[in-house]
Amino acid sequence: MMRTKSLTVLGLTAFTALTAISLYFLGVGRAQERTGDTLPQKSLADVSDSTYPLVEMPLPGSNRAELDPVREARSRRFDGLGIVKDPKDENVTLVKLRNHWDNQLAALPSNSSDAVVVGKVTELTGYLSDDLTGVYSEFLVSVDSLLKNSSEYPIEINSTIAMERFGGRVKFPSGQIIKYVVYGQRMPDVGKEYLFYLKYNRSGRAFQIITAYGFDRDLTVPLDGSNASPKGSERRWVMDTYNGLAKDRFISLVQEDLSKSSRL
């Protein structure tokens, strides 16, 4: 029987949008699914997921292009993870990090956000960390509406800003592709509109996505939480509160929450 495997990495420290990531491993769990009848194969659902950009791991000892200072600063923030590495197992297609990133996170995290914007994703690119042990995705977002900006970075309507989130797909020199994800998180889709809660990183001049809400036929759809969890999961996430709420009503609630937050 053909089998595919995923690795679940448990972390003690919270994955936040505030600083470089620290992950301490408690253990590795393997989940298997049957996909065929003869030889081990990769799961197409994992390796072909275009919402996670693909980046190639360079050959060992190969010369790497020199990075500009901004890109170098962004990539160094994901150094030291030790996550991205060839597992020497062709059946592994998915590495999932469980690190309690949502601990004490409000459904509308106004207080912990430097900026709140509504905008459309126009571009998606994957990058490896500077030390090649981490992977992150960068989104270019055209800003349609600015609801908050307490960061030092000027955000203007119709401007484009860079956003980041850990994760992506990595193609190793062997040709094997592995998708790296955070449990309970998804990546925004190119061409779709979202309301983003963001944390600003000064050194990289980019925003990290704390969480976001998309819109489908004028209904609110949380980017994270149950929509990013395995089917059949009974866990309820704080973001689920607003699932299916009318877009206008949701944005009104966000504005009310931001107003309360500014008075604290």
C-alpha positions in Angstrom: 0.0 0.0 0.0 1.2 3.5 -0.7 1.5 5.7 2.3 2.3 9.4 2.9 3.5 10.8 6.1 3.4 14.1 7.9 5.5 15.3 10.8 3.9 17.2 13.6 6.4 19.3 15.6 5.4 20.4 19.1 6.8 23.7 20.4 6.9 25.1 23.9 7.2 28.7 23.0 4.4 30.7 21.3 4.8 31.5 17.6 4.0 35.2 17.5 4.2 38.0 15.0 6.5 40.0 17.3 10.0 38.6 17.1 12.1 35.9 15.6 10.6 32.5 16.2 11.8 30.1 18.9 10.7 26.5 18.7 11.7 23.8 21.2 10.8 20.3 20.3 8.9 18.0 22.6 8.6 15.3 20.1 7.6 14.2 16.6 4.3 12.5 15.7 3.6 10.8 12.4 0.2 10.8 10.7 -0.3 8.4 7.7 -2.9 8.3 5.0 -3.5 5.7 2.3 -3.2 7.2 -1.2 -2.7 4.2 -3.5 -1.8 0.6 -3.9 1.8 -0.1 -4.6 4.7 2.3 -3.8 5.1 5.2 -1.4 4.1 8.5 -3.0 3.9 12.1 -2.0 0.4 13.6 -1.3 -0.5 15.9 -4.1 -2.7 17.9 -1.7 0.5 18.9 0.2 3.0 19.4 -2.6 0.7 21.2 -5.1 -0.9 23.7 -2.7 -0.2 27.0 -4.5 -1.4 29.0 -1.5 2.0 28.0 0.0 4.7 29.4 -2.3 7.5 27.1 -3.5 11.2 27.9 -2.9 14.1 25.8 -3.9 16.8 24.7 -1.4 20.2 25.4 -3.0 22.7 22.6 -3.6 25.2 22.1 -0.7 28.3 24.3 -1.3 26.7 26.3 -4.1 27.2 30.1 -4.2 24.2 32.1 -3.1 23.3 35.5 -4.4 24.0 38.4 -2.1 20.9 39.7 -0.4 20.0 43.4 -0.2 20.0 44.6 3.5 16.2 44.6 3.8 15.8 41.1 2.5 18.7 39.9 4.7 17.0 41.4 7.8 13.7 39.7 7.0 15.3 36.4 6.3 17.5 36.5 9.5 14.4 36.7 11.6 13.6 33.1 10.7 17.1 31.8 11.4 17.8 29.2 14.1 14.7 27.1 13.6 16.3 23.9 12.5 13.0 22.9 10.9 13.7 22.9 7.2 15.9 19.9 6.4 15.8 16.9 4.2 14.0 14.2 6.2 15.7 11.4 4.2 12.2 9.9 3.9 10.5 10.3 0.5 7.1 9.7 2.1 7.1 12.9 4.2 5.2 15.7 2.4 4.1 17.8 5.4 5.7 19.3 8.5 3.2 20.8 10.9 4.2 23.0 13.8 2.1 23.0 17.0 3.3 26.0 19.1 0.3 27.5 20.7 0.6 30.8 18.7 -3.0 31.6 19.6 -2.5 31.5 23.4 -4.3 34.6 24.9 -5.0 35.9 21.4 -8.2 37.9 21.1 -10.5 37.2 18.1 -10.1 40.9 17.3 -6.5 41.6 18.5 -6.6 45.4 18.3 -4.4 45.9 21.3 -1.6 43.7 20.0 -1.7 45.1 16.5 0.4 47.9 15.1 -1.8 48.2 12.1 -5.2 47.0 10.8 -5.9 47.3 7.1 -8.3 46.0 4.5 -6.5 45.1 1.3 -6.1 42.7 -1.6 -3.2 40.2 -2.0 -1.5 40.9 -5.2 1.7 38.8 -5.0 3.1 35.8 -3.1 6.7 34.7 -2.8 8.5 32.2 -0.7 11.9 32.7 0.9 14.3 30.6 3.0 15.8 32.0 6.2 19.4 33.2 5.9 20.7 30.1 7.5 18.4 27.8 5.4 16.7 26.3 8.4 13.4 28.2 8.1 10.9 29.2 5.4 8.5 32.1 5.2 6.0 33.5 2.8 5.8 37.2 1.8 2.7 38.8 0.5 2.3 42.1 -1.3 -1.0 43.7 -0.4 -2.7 46.7 -2.0 -4.3 48.7 0.8 -8.0 49.6 0.3 -8.7 50.8 3.8 -6.6 51.8 6.8 -8.3 51.3 10.1 -5.2 51.6 12.4 -1.6 52.4 12.1 0.5 53.0 15.2 3.7 51.8 13.5 6.4 54.1 12.2 5.9 52.8 8.7 3.7 55.2 6.6 0.7 53.4 5.1 -1.4 55.1 2.5 -4.6 54.1 0.7 -3.7 52.4 -2.6 -0.2 51.8 -1.5 1.4 48.3 -1.4 2.9 46.9 1.8 4.8 43.7 2.5 3.5 41.1 4.9 5.0 37.9 6.2 4.0 34.6 7.7 6.0 31.5 8.6 5.6 28.6 6.2 5.9 27.6 2.6 6.9 24.7 0.4 10.5 23.8 0.0 11.9 21.8 -3.0 15.1 19.9 -2.0 17.9 19.0 -4.5 16.5 15.5 -4.6 13.3 16.8 -6.1 11.2 16.1 -2.9 8.8 18.9 -2.0 7.7 19.4 1.7 5.1 21.8 2.9 5.7 23.6 6.2 2.7 24.9 8.1 1.6 26.2 11.5 -1.3 24.3 13.0 -4.4 26.5 12.9 -2.9 29.0 10.4 -3.5 29.4 6.6 -2.0 31.6 3.9 -4.0 34.4 2.3 -4.9 33.7 -1.4 -3.6 36.0 -4.2 -6.4 38.1 -5.6 -8.6 38.0 -2.5 -9.5 40.7 0.0 -8.8 40.4 3.7 -8.9 42.5 6.9 -5.4 42.0 8.4 -4.2 42.5 11.9 -0.5 43.2 11.7 2.7 43.6 13.8 5.4 45.8 12.4 9.1 44.6 12.2 11.4 47.6 12.0 14.5 45.9 10.8 12.8 44.2 7.9 10.4 47.0 7.2 7.6 44.5 6.9 4.5 43.5 8.8 3.8 40.0 10.2 0.3 38.7 10.0 -1.2 38.1 13.5 -4.5 36.9 12.0 -6.9 37.9 9.2 -10.4 37.7 8.0 -11.4 37.2 4.4 -14.7 37.8 2.7 -16.7 35.5 0.5 -19.9 36.8 -1.1 -19.9 39.6 1.6 -19.7 37.1 4.4 -16.7 37.0 6.8 -14.4 34.0 6.7 -11.6 33.7 9.3 -8.2 33.0 7.7 -7.1 31.0 10.8 -8.8 28.7 13.3 -11.2 26.0 12.3 -10.8 26.8 8.6 -7.2 25.9 8.9 -7.7 22.8 11.0 -8.2 19.2 9.9 -11.8 18.3 9.0 -13.6 16.7 11.9 -11.6 18.7 14.5 -13.8 19.5 17.5 -11.7 22.4 18.7 -13.3 25.8 18.7 -11.0 28.8 18.0 -11.7 32.4 19.0 -11.8 33.4 15.3 -14.8 31.2 14.7 -17.0 33.7 16.5 -17.2 35.8 13.3 -17.5 33.1 10.8 -20.3 33.8 8.4 -21.0 37.3 9.8 -22.0 39.9 7.2 -18.9 41.9 6.0 -20.4 45.3 6.8 -21.4 44.2 10.3 -18.0 42.6 10.9 -16.0 45.7 9.9 -18.3 47.8 12.1 -17.5 45.6 15.0 -13.8 45.9 14.2 -14.0 49.7 14.2 -15.9 49.7 17.5 -13.2 47.5 19.1 -10.4 49.7 17.7 -12.2 52.7 19.2 -12.4 51.0 22.6 -8.7 50.0 22.3 -7.6 53.5 21.6 -9.2 54.8 24.8 -7.4 52.3 27.0 
